[in-house]
């Protein structure tokens, strides 16, 4: 087996794509590439390839993943995307995620529950809005639905509290105020029925 080409990644020149016998094989850190005295047209053994994939790439990706998770919580999908942007290939990223999950560093179920809890404390949203936010973070639908089902949330009371806080000093009988309340709650994912009920309650108050 011969290294037919070694190409620095455009988005991350610290990583080099290795082609063996004209076919892409794996990606590795440029520092390790030079340290191992590798170069184009040099023969490379199966043992060296396995060493790079398992001992170098996997170890580095795992360390980076743990570092990211130490800074803040991430979903598995977020870690995947960040490692791919760092230049690691799909095989390395897949193995890294499996290791991080087995070690307990990545747990999308716990992530979803904590995200919902924090969101409702800091910036409340409807269940529909929370679902879409978690969906964008790569959480599976089943995990999101299970986390939301465990959340005690009265959407009408939440909508009323939010609308009261923002528009309580205005006359809710005025059409313009009603439109603003409807837009405000709509952007937070509340249903038409909840919005109408909230406006009605504010008008009565």
Residue pairs with C-beta under 8 A, 6 or more apart in sequence:
1 20
1 21
1 43
1 44
1 45
1 46
1 49
2 20
2 21
2 41
2 42
2 43
2 44
3 18
3 19
3 20
3 38
3 39
3 40
3 41
3 42
3 43
3 44
4 19
4 20
4 21
4 22
4 40
4 41
5 17
5 18
5 19
5 22
5 40
6 16
6 17
6 18
6 19
6 33
6 38
6 39
6 40
7 16
7 17
7 19
8 15
8 16
8 17
8 30
9 15
9 16
9 17
9 27
9 87
11 85
11 87
12 85
12 86
12 87
13 30
14 29
14 30
14 31
14 87
15 27
15 28
15 29
15 30
15 86
15 87
15 88
16 27
16 28
16 29
16 30
16 33
17 24
17 26
17 27
18 24
18 25
18 26
18 27
18 28
18 33
18 38
19 25
20 44
20 49
25 49
26 49
26 52
26 53
26 57
26 89
26 91
26 92
27 57
27 87
27 88
27 89
27 92
28 52
28 56
28 57
29 56
29 57
29 60
32 52
32 56
36 48
36 52
38 44
53 91
53 92
57 88
57 89
57 92
58 92
58 95
58 96
58 99
61 83
61 86
61 88
61 92
61 93
61 96
62 96
62 99
62 100
64 82
64 83
64 86
65 79
65 83
65 96
65 97
65 100
65 105
65 106
66 100
66 105
68 74
68 79
68 82
69 79
69 100
69 105
69 106
73 111
73 114
73 115
74 82
74 106
74 111
75 106
75 108
75 111
75 134
75 137
75 138
75 139
76 97
76 100
76 101
76 106
76 108
76 138
77 137
77 138
77 139
78 137
78 138
79 96
79 97
79 100
79 106
80 93
80 97
80 138
81 138
83 92
83 93
83 96
84 90
84 93
88 96
97 106
100 106
101 107
108 139
108 140
108 143
109 143
109 146
109 147
111 139
112 134
112 139
112 143
112 144
112 146
112 147
113 147
113 150
113 151
115 130
115 133
115 134
115 137
116 130
116 134
116 147
116 148
116 151
117 151
119 125
119 130
119 133
120 151
120 153
120 158
124 158
124 161
124 162
124 188
125 133
125 188
125 189
126 155
126 158
126 159
126 188
126 189
126 190
126 191
126 194
127 148
127 151
127 153
127 155
127 189
128 189
128 190
128 191
129 188
129 189
130 144
130 148
130 189
131 144
131 145
131 148
132 189
134 144
134 147
135 141
135 144
155 190
155 191
155 194
156 194
156 197
156 198
159 185
159 188
159 190
159 194
159 195
159 197
159 198
160 198
160 201
160 202
162 184
162 185
162 188
163 181
163 184
163 185
163 198
163 199
163 202
164 202
164 205
166 184
167 177
167 180
167 181
167 184
167 202
168 202
170 177
170 180
171 177
172 178
172 181
172 199
172 202
172 203
172 205
173 203
178 199
181 195
181 198
181 199
181 202
182 195
182 199
185 194
185 195
185 198
186 195
190 198
